[in-house]
């Protein structure tokens, strides 16, 4: 079974408008599948996987090879493996422009956002559009909330025939990162220690990042913990949700909140195999919050900025969305089907002058909680955001 990705139409549009498009996303999230779908729709498209020795050999002289494909869409997978290629791409793009050919003929796929952004920004400034492919969201997953929440958004984990098969797939992905991908980037920390850190982050889902405290539990220095966390962020496995600063004369919490982005990997690291295991575990509320935040950010219009807001006195927003049209949406996340508006949420929403206020919960339909705040199920709020994007 193949799931149609919402990014498909966007990518086609950007490929028509921009000389090069960089599609970012973690390993196995579906970048290659989506790129091959697009290639099948565009005559003459050429796909190369730079981790495949045969395809890498075709790029021994990249300038000569790419010049032979000047009128085609060229898809380069795992492009961060060839950092020197970006200078060649700049020349290819500029040559096509001078010759009057249509732009938009390069689709670059990568699974290490930090390295790829640095490499491409230096060489392709003004020539590239960046698009992230996250895991499957609720709209792509057919609204199967509990299945997507428990298994996560990696397509093979979500679509597996059984919960046990999904669990095995996620365990294999974790091993791949620990034993191959992270060491290849140059981290010289034993895989067992890396896994313990990743698991500690899972236990602290949504907590404020404290590298020193994490390091004490692992006999690692704070800089080492910070470096590994940065790497997990670059691999798009961890989200650092930044604080929103506003001049309200209050003491604000300034450390970012850290979430494991995929709920399925979170649950696997914590040994939560079934929904009943999850619902009885202390992390359940934080897991639901992270799941909601990822889905809302995925549904938000391009150019939306996401933050949290918290004061030392307890005023708090789980999520603050700054939409491109200037609106500020304040969001509180509740696992309950019958939530109440907290005083801290009201104060925080007033602090940031929120235009709209929502409490995302597991209620079947939306309903007003007060004159200015609406309780809303996650799919309904996602639809409101996607309507803004269209």
Order of alpha helices (4+ residues) and beta strands (2+ residues): alpha-beta-alpha-beta-alpha-alpha-beta-alpha-beta-alpha-beta-alpha-alpha-alpha-alpha-beta-alpha-alpha-beta-beta-alpha-alpha-alpha-beta-beta-beta-alpha-beta-beta-beta-alpha
